[in-house]
Amino acid sequence: MDDQTKELFGRVNDFIMAMMQGQEGYEVERLFDFVDNFIGDHFHQEEETLKSYSFPDLKRHMAQHEYFRRAFRTIKDTYLITGLNEDLLRKVHLNIVSWLIAHVSKTDKEWAEYIKNSPSYIKPPDR
Ligand SMILES: [Fe+2]
């Protein structure tokens, strides 16, 4: 797990803790900022890696990233207009937090496995 993915889980944890205490208003903007960066750096870097390994399912994987980018943008735009309400909070939870966790912990495993078995894969040094 890379540092950014670790940070993702930390952020999500902070957000859930804040939700439980009714303090999610403070955390939601930090979460949005983080997801913005995550989409920009992490998705982009991942797509470049998958291209360089000619990952066979690249199109479908990129379509999933694109789906999330749009969903996130819509939710963020709505937040800027309406602020945080119960409906939006549900969407943040379901369409941002749960989606990202499922993607990173399940869908991304598919390409990770493929790359590991690729002949051009160079094992990173143990840390
Ligand atoms: Fe991905």
Boltz pocket constraint, residues with backbone or C-beta under 6 A from the ligand:
constraints:
  - pocket:
      binder: B
      contacts: [[A, 46], [A, 61], [A, 65], [A, 103], [A, 107], [A, 108]]
      max_distance: 6.0
